[in-house]
Each structure stands twice: as C-alpha cells, then as structure tokens.
Amino acid sequence: MTDVVIGAGFEVEKIDVLDGRNTHVRARRARSLPDTVGPNMRVLVCGLNPSEYSADRGVGYARPGNRFWPAAVKAKLVTRALDPVHALEHDGVGITDIVKRATVQASELSPDEYRAGLQRVERVVAWLQPRVVCFVGLDGWRTAVDRKAVPGRQPRDLAGAIAYVMPSTSGLNARTRIDELVAHLRTVRRLAR
C-alpha cells in the first residue's frame, strides 16, 4: 500500500490496518510526479527524481532542453512527446522515478534516498512485470547497486526485468549527444520485444 501511495505522489504520514480488509491511510500531496504505470507495460522508464519544474507541470522530463521526449520519439519508443498517459496506453511505456522527491538538481539526493527508492521501484517491477526497466541517469543505479556500472544492459536484473542504464537526458549533460540517447532508447525498445 505504501508503494502505491508514494507512487501516486503523496507522502505517507500514517497507515493503519483496521482489519484484514480495510486500511486507513493518512497522506499529504508531495511536490512530486505520480507514477504512470500499469499492466501490460513493456518498458518502465525510471528517472533519478523529478525536477521541480517537471513536478509543477505534471510531466516528467518537461523542462525545455531535456532531451528525453525528443530522443524517445526519434527512437520510436513512444509515439507522442510530453504525454506519459499516451505512452503507457498506446506504447506500453510507463514512467517513474527512483526518488519521488522533486529537487532543483539530482545532486541534492542522498544515497539512502536512492537505496530506499530503488527498493520501491523493484517492488513495482515485481508487481507489474515490465520486460525492461530503463534507468535514465547513471547516478541512482551506481549509488544503489553498482558504483562501477557503465551504460547499457546490466548484469543484474531487477525483479525479473532486464535492467538497462543510460546517461541522463538533462540538458546539463552536454557530454552525451542526442544520437547516443536515441541509440540507447532504440536498444531498450529492441530488448522489450
């Protein structure tokens, strides 16, 4: 229950199990993005955490200059930019973040947040069973799983799904060209077939 509430963009204050069938949840809206996930997902795209800009607009990777949506459309992973519901319903691509807390920069996140967030993502993956989980940004995976990880398919799966790590699509990551991002997302699309 906690994973669903957090994934919906809330901070859990208290959960009381009243009996075997009923639960009382007290939560408050977080400055975050809700997960866009569901059954029959082929791919779960997992960012590090939402930017405040994206959280305020309700769409991940929304900041002008972020190259996720242009790269995902060019790679034919999704058919429409800036529309996570369409991506889920028509393309089989869900979206979440390792850490749900919005920040100006991912460098504000702690290692403990990455580790706890990855455990939540792993439970979501076990529940919904996408074929591939694509981590956008190396820092989260390196902090929580393998500090020497390189971009590409990882030797460790995540709850039975292929784990794939790629560079950040942020405009701040000038080292990675859009063609490289497109190539990574094409590989993810191929792995998800």
WOURRA-V960161 format. One record per pair of residues at least 4 apart in sequence whose ideal C-beta (glycine too) atoms are under 6 Angstrom apart, sorted by the first residue. I is the first residue (numbers start at 1). J is the second residue. Records with the same first field share a line. If there is no record, write none. Layout:
# WOURRA-V960161
I = J, J
This chain:
# WOURRA-V960161
1 = 23
2 = 12
3 = 7, 120, 123
5 = 10, 12, 25, 27
6 = 100
7 = 35
8 = 34
9 = 30, 32, 34
10 = 27, 29, 30
11 = 28, 30
12 = 27
13 = 26, 27
14 = 26
15 = 25
16 = 24
17 = 23
18 = 22, 24
31 = 55, 102
32 = 50, 55, 100, 102
33 = 50, 55, 60
35 = 96
36 = 84, 88, 94, 95
37 = 94, 128
38 = 88
41 = 92, 94, 128, 130
42 = 92, 131, 192
43 = 93, 130, 132, 134, 188, 192
44 = 94, 130, 133
45 = 95, 134
46 = 96, 121, 133, 135
47 = 60, 97, 136
48 = 98, 106, 137, 140
49 = 97, 99, 101, 106, 109
50 = 54, 55, 97, 102
51 = 63
52 = 102, 104
53 = 63
54 = 60, 62
55 = 102
57 = 62
59 = 82
60 = 95
61 = 66, 68, 69
65 = 171
66 = 169, 170, 171
67 = 71, 169, 178, 181
68 = 72, 169
69 = 81, 82
71 = 75, 178, 181, 182, 185
72 = 77, 78, 185
73 = 78, 81
74 = 182
75 = 182, 185, 186
77 = 185, 189
78 = 87, 91, 93
79 = 91
80 = 86
84 = 95
86 = 90
87 = 91, 93
88 = 94
98 = 114, 117, 118, 121, 140
99 = 109, 113, 117
103 = 108
109 = 113
111 = 143
113 = 117
114 = 140, 143, 144
115 = 144
118 = 144
122 = 158, 159
125 = 133, 158, 159, 161
126 = 159
130 = 161
131 = 192
132 = 162, 164, 188, 191, 192
133 = 158, 161, 163
134 = 164, 188
135 = 141, 165
136 = 166, 169
137 = 168
138 = 142, 165
139 = 143
141 = 145, 149, 165
142 = 147, 149
149 = 165
151 = 165, 166, 167
153 = 164
154 = 163, 165
157 = 163
158 = 163
162 = 191
164 = 188
166 = 184
167 = 173, 176
168 = 173
169 = 181
176 = 180
